[in-house]
Amino acid sequence: MKTFGIVFIFVILILEIRGKCNLTIPQYLHPYCGITRGCVFDGGNEVDIANESCRRKQQGKPLFLEIRNGYCESNKPQCERTPLSIS
């Protein structure tokens, strides 16, 4: 029983560190395009774009003005992927 308690606490700590902006991305490709004023972001699927959107909001970066199905058009530069912040 003591081992179960330790494992349970360990799992809770791992989930807390990962946070809501680091959902596990499924292994399928269904591209989405996130559009800001200065750049575009090609996400591999809806979870990837949701993670990026969440991180941008969390770190005070410009939010996506629009999210579309498919790859982004190449007339704007690509946004850099926002790193995960652990706080």
KASUL-V203948 format. One record per pair of residues at least 12 apart in sequence whose ideal C-beta (glycine too) atoms are under 10 Angstrom apart, sorted by the first residue. I is the first residue (numbers start at 1). J is the second residue. If there is no record, write none. Layout:
i->(I & I)
j->(J & J)
This chain:
i->(16 & 17 & 17 & 17 & 18 & 18 & 19 & 19 & 19 & 19 & 19 & 19 & 19 & 19 & 20 & 20 & 20 & 20 & 20 & 21 & 21 & 21 & 21 & 21 & 21 & 21 & 21 & 21 & 21 & 21 & 21 & 21 & 22 & 22 & 22 & 22 & 22 & 23 & 23 & 23 & 23 & 23 & 24 & 24 & 25 & 25 & 25 & 25 & 25 & 25 & 25 & 25 & 25 & 26 & 26 & 26 & 26 & 26 & 27 & 27 & 28 & 28 & 28 & 29 & 29 & 29 & 30 & 30 & 30 & 30 & 30 & 30 & 30 & 30 & 30 & 31 & 31 & 31 & 31 & 31 & 31 & 31 & 31 & 31 & 31 & 31 & 32 & 32 & 32 & 32 & 32 & 32 & 32 & 32 & 32 & 32 & 32 & 32 & 32 & 32 & 32 & 32 & 33 & 33 & 33 & 33 & 33 & 33 & 33 & 33 & 33 & 33 & 34 & 34 & 34 & 34 & 34 & 34 & 34 & 34 & 34 & 34 & 34 & 34 & 34 & 34 & 35 & 35 & 35 & 35 & 35 & 35 & 35 & 35 & 35 & 36 & 36 & 36 & 36 & 36 & 36 & 36 & 36 & 36 & 37 & 37 & 37 & 37 & 38 & 38 & 38 & 38 & 39 & 39 & 39 & 39 & 39 & 39 & 39 & 40 & 40 & 40 & 40 & 40 & 40 & 40 & 40 & 40 & 40 & 40 & 40 & 41 & 41 & 41 & 41 & 41 & 41 & 41 & 41 & 41 & 41 & 42 & 42 & 42 & 42 & 42 & 42 & 43 & 43 & 43 & 43 & 43 & 46 & 46 & 48 & 49 & 49 & 49 & 50 & 51 & 51 & 51 & 52 & 52 & 52 & 52 & 52 & 53 & 53 & 54 & 54 & 55 & 55 & 55 & 55 & 55 & 56 & 56 & 57 & 58 & 58 & 58 & 58 & 59 & 59 & 59 & 59 & 61 & 61 & 61 & 62 & 64)
j->(86 & 84 & 86 & 87 & 84 & 86 & 51 & 54 & 55 & 58 & 84 & 85 & 86 & 87 & 50 & 51 & 54 & 55 & 58 & 50 & 51 & 52 & 53 & 54 & 55 & 56 & 57 & 58 & 59 & 82 & 84 & 85 & 51 & 54 & 55 & 84 & 86 & 47 & 48 & 50 & 51 & 54 & 47 & 51 & 43 & 44 & 45 & 46 & 47 & 48 & 49 & 50 & 51 & 44 & 45 & 46 & 47 & 48 & 44 & 45 & 44 & 45 & 47 & 44 & 45 & 48 & 43 & 44 & 45 & 46 & 47 & 48 & 49 & 69 & 70 & 43 & 44 & 45 & 46 & 48 & 49 & 68 & 69 & 70 & 71 & 72 & 44 & 45 & 46 & 47 & 48 & 49 & 50 & 52 & 53 & 64 & 67 & 68 & 69 & 70 & 71 & 72 & 49 & 64 & 66 & 67 & 68 & 69 & 70 & 71 & 72 & 73 & 48 & 49 & 50 & 52 & 53 & 56 & 63 & 64 & 65 & 66 & 67 & 68 & 72 & 79 & 64 & 65 & 66 & 67 & 68 & 72 & 73 & 76 & 79 & 56 & 61 & 62 & 63 & 64 & 65 & 66 & 76 & 79 & 62 & 63 & 65 & 76 & 62 & 76 & 77 & 79 & 62 & 72 & 76 & 77 & 78 & 79 & 80 & 64 & 66 & 68 & 71 & 72 & 73 & 74 & 75 & 76 & 77 & 78 & 79 & 53 & 56 & 64 & 67 & 72 & 78 & 79 & 80 & 81 & 82 & 70 & 71 & 72 & 78 & 79 & 81 & 64 & 67 & 71 & 72 & 81 & 67 & 69 & 81 & 64 & 67 & 68 & 67 & 81 & 82 & 84 & 64 & 67 & 79 & 81 & 82 & 67 & 82 & 82 & 84 & 81 & 82 & 83 & 84 & 85 & 79 & 82 & 82 & 82 & 84 & 85 & 87 & 82 & 83 & 84 & 85 & 79 & 80 & 82 & 79 & 79)
